[in-house]
Amino acid sequence: MEVTEVDDLTRAALLGAFDPRDLLDGATDDGASRLRALATVATEVQVGDRWLWTLTPDARREGLARLPGTKACVALLQALPASPDDALAEALRQVLSGGGAPPVVARLRRSPPKGEDLPKLLQLLQAVDMLRSAGVELEGWAAAPDIDRRLRRVTVQADKAAESLQILPRKLHGRQRELKAFLAFALTGAVERPPFTETTDQPPPAAGFPPTVILSGLGGSGKSTLLEALRRRLAKDRSILQITFDLDEPALRGGHRVALTQELLRQIGEAKPELDTRLSALRNTLRGAIALMTEGSDPSREASAVVSSLADLNAILMEDDKGEPISLILIFDTFEEAVALGDGRVRLIADWIGLVGAHRLIPRVILSGREADNLAKEPLPGLAVLGSIRLDDLGVQAGRALLRDRFKTTGVKAEDMVPKLVATFGSDPLTLMMLARFAASIKKTGPALHRDLAALAEDEGSEVREKLDGEMRQTFLFSRILNRLPKPELQALASPGLVLRQVTPRLILEVLAGPCGLPETLTPADAEALFKDLAAMAWLVSKDAGGALVVEHVPALRRRMLPQVLKDAKARAVVEAAANWYAARAGEGDATAGLEAIYYRALGDPDTLTSDPATLRALADHLGSAMGDLAFARDRIRDAEGKVVSHAAVQGLKGADVQKRARDRRRKFQLSEGMESAVVEETNWAMLDASKPMSPDLVTASFAALDITTAVTVAPRLARLLLDSLCNASTPGDDFAEMTSDDLQGLSLAALQAATACLSPDAGPDARAALHGAVQDWLSDPARCEALVGSYANALQQSPQLWPAKLAAILVLSMADEEALPRLGEPVAMAVRAMAKTSHSPYAWRALRLVGPLQDDAGVKGIALAYLAPEVLVFVSASMTLHADGAIADLFKAILTAAAPVSISDHNRADAALYRDEVPLADKLPLLAKLPGTVPGRLPEFHGTFRVLLGSPDLRPDMVQDAVGQAARFVPWWPKELGPDAFAEAPFSPTLISSLIDTADRCGRLPDLAAALARQKGAAPPFHRLSALIEAAVAHYRSASGVAAD
């Protein structure tokens, strides 16, 4: 870009929005050319009633990069045009002015910042980011290395304060009994009945499960307000930690354990600033551990990362030497998001809560959400549900206090009418808010206002009204208000017209007029006049901020009223008329109108709603929160958006293809979370279509359940399909012709597991012969062989995410046909050697050993080995001591010597180092390769089977404790968190079980753990089958690698 005067661009960069004439300061000689130059790098923005200019991001960055030195910069700032309303300009001034202390608004202090500070803080953050992005060297307070984190911390506090004020602007009216009950629960874990009631749909609370209560009520009943009041009360006690999780937030992934741990650490850091730096480092470590999983999900590794982080958190909290328990209140909002994912997700969350409370923290749980009324009826395994509170009316005194407060806020001077109004319309919060909005919209004062409100509150049939719930009370108020509207046409318009989300003069004329009984002679001018009257009804509608001729019905009011309004034939006629009107507009090319037509048709007849995913996604994006009007379609929308729905919801979806897609997505999710048992339980194996190939996910689940017969039956087909997929070919008639990298990894795992099952003593020779024949037949086609070799030869030019599947295929080929790999020749061997040098896959070491003798230049990353096995760690530690930095070298020395109790955190730090750094083991590999204990290395294909067997609720603790003790004896650096004592009580923590499996595998001791479990007195047959199968697999890999048995 060319700006004739450098100062023009630089000065403009220091302003958020500017009038170019002011910036050029009346220049005449070259003003036009300078103006044209600025115009090429600026855009117009409306600020109030003025149109100003603002630089594009690239131009601003360039302008800031040209800033002069400190003195000249200060002079430049002083010479800029005055801009009192330009928040960004003011923020840039404050950052560039330097000084020892930041502006008052950005300072860390005991009392949290106010909500009104948020805009200034956001601008300061933006200013710092802009200047650093432009390479400007900051001075004074802005040069502090942690200024970003400090500013973000204060900004988050201000954001929370603003949100708190929005939820509860004044003191809480009513609900004191409920608030007191929740406070008592938070402090003691006990519940008071009433107001808590028993949850008859839940099993009796089990000892050791986190104590849990549920808060429910209609939308608008005050759940959020009560919880905000509770948070404020708890915040006054610094001995209590309170954490809120909104499971609707994408970052929390519906309650994923890693996401919950990250958020827990973040919020504790906010509550305890003195710990924030260390907890931030913990979050970074956890984030790094999960980032290692670039080649697919690994629930075992995730479990170890979570256990490690929570153990480190508790160690930090224990350092203050006080040792008293810390009450931890966990508030889960929109918990229905977790329930939708199934019992398994709820169980994992409950297990996570239990691990959080394993030491000093004493967790107590409050569940709430949009659909909290249904929570008490849903299975909540692992949580000790002690009771629930359902919010209804506030009560007379609290209702009066709330209405008085709203009257004061909106300037309605009729406080003496409050008792009469509450007596007439009850104390439902949303109804009272509607009443206050209506009173404010009357715009009368004195006697006139009193007369209107008195007429509204005429006492008739009060004995009937007392029996109405909040929804019906609001309907009663709505009808009363309508009866007192000044024009019959407005009355006719407002009630059935509430069906429409938005109203315009044209909609009044062409949609509402007929169904609402408006005069047939209604003209456009009449419609516009009616629209203006409607727009003045602030209790009912809100105007468009941009001044367009459109109003929107108040969402909370409309949502509450809609079921009642739709019972009216006129309202149903409005629905039909709106659907037809919007359909006609869609026919003229208006895509948005087409979505509105779909919405109104579904509102009138749910059966008309499409099942097409693309249309449903577009509808949800268009409607936003109004999609809640179509509550019956909630699961259909979730499915269309690619979200996981419950097992019951899958059964209710329309269309076999839609159900299959939802079922497959659910299975993939469950397997990624380590919930193989849930897949087995939810699958109706007897009803599977034997004429269709079994999906890889189901094969993995059947292998986890040690269904050897099923696995060996599909092994030939999966082996062929895997080879076809690697060649980018497809098997005719197969459902898995086109695959993503994730699909290919799932297929390769299933193919490997099925081939492994053929090694089982229970499989018999016929199974192995069938697999051998299928692979031999495939390889007999020269064109296929050439394509497969070409696929491997190009491996380094392909995504590393494809490498695990290619490496797994090597393992499958070795089990199917001992001549297969020699037949494919040196190009495939060379490709495997190349991938093994940089791949993190645990298949890399086995594949490298299978393609022939180790070459002089052979290498492997340490993380691909069972690097904590005593046979391996000696070599890895020696290498890291020589080549890694001091801290990493010391870590490996400490683990190897086990001078102090080793923790999972130590293992995970070693894991991260081995992932990040190359481990130059090339010169040691020949010696390492001769040790039988180094082969086969890690065996992730068996993790699911261990999870299923060790997750059985009938397993005896002493059996597992003894087996863990036997496995740990082989490893001097076995982590203290996974000693036998961790498994003293059944059912076992699924997170600890997964971490145990991960640790045993990293230590090369999965076969030993299986054997130890099988040796236990009374061990069930599956443990013997697992031990025999894993022993057969070990024997195969050692034999195929040319390694002598132990």
SULBEL-V953442 format. One line per field, one symbol per residue. ss: DSSP state (~ for helix, > for strand, _ for the rest). A space follows every 50 residues. Layout:
# SULBEL-V953442
ss->???
This chain:
# SULBEL-V953442
ss->_____~~~~~~~~____>_~~~~~______~~~~~~~~~__>>>>>>__> >>>>>_~~~~~~~~~____~~~~~~~~~~_______~~~~~~~~~~____ ___~~~________~~~~~~~~~~~~~~~~~~~______~~~~___~~~~ ~~~~~~~~~~~~~~~~~________~~~~~~~~~~~~~________>___ _________>>>>>>>>_____~~~~~~~~~~~~~____>>>>>>>___~ ~~____~~~~~~~~~~~~~~~_~~~~~~~~~~~~~~~~~~~_______~~ ~~~~~~~~~~~~~~~~~~~~_____>>>>>>>>__~~~~~__~~~~~~~~ ~~~~~~____>>>>>>>____~~~~_______>>>>>>>>>____~~~~~ ~~~~~~~~~~____~~~~~~~~~~~___~~~~~~~~~~~~~~___~~~~~ ~~~~~~_____~~~~____~~~~~~~~~~~~~~____~~~~~~~~~~___ _>>_~~~~~~~~~~~________~~~~~~~~~~~~_____>>>_______ >>>_~~~~~~~~~~~___~~~~~~~~~~~~~~~~~~~___~~~~~~~~~~ ~~~~_~~~____~~~~~~~~~~~~~~~~~~~~~~~~~~~~______~~~~ ~~___~~~~~~~~~~~~~~~~~___~~~~~~~__~~~________~~~~~ ~~~~___~~~~~~~~~~~~~~~~~~~______________~~~~~~~~~~ ~~~~~~~_______~~~~~~~~~~~~~~~__~~~~~~~~~~~~_~~~__~ ~~~~~~~~~~~~~~~~___~~~~~_~~~~~~~~~~~~~____~~~~~~~~ ___________~~~_____~~~~~~~~~~~~~~__~~~~~~~~~~~~___ ___~~~~~~~~~~~~~_____~~~~~~~~__~~~_____~~~~~~~~~~~ ______~~~~~~~~~~~~~______~~~_~~~~______~~~~~~~~~~~ ~~___~~~~~~~~~~_____~~~~~~~~~~~~~~~~~~~~______
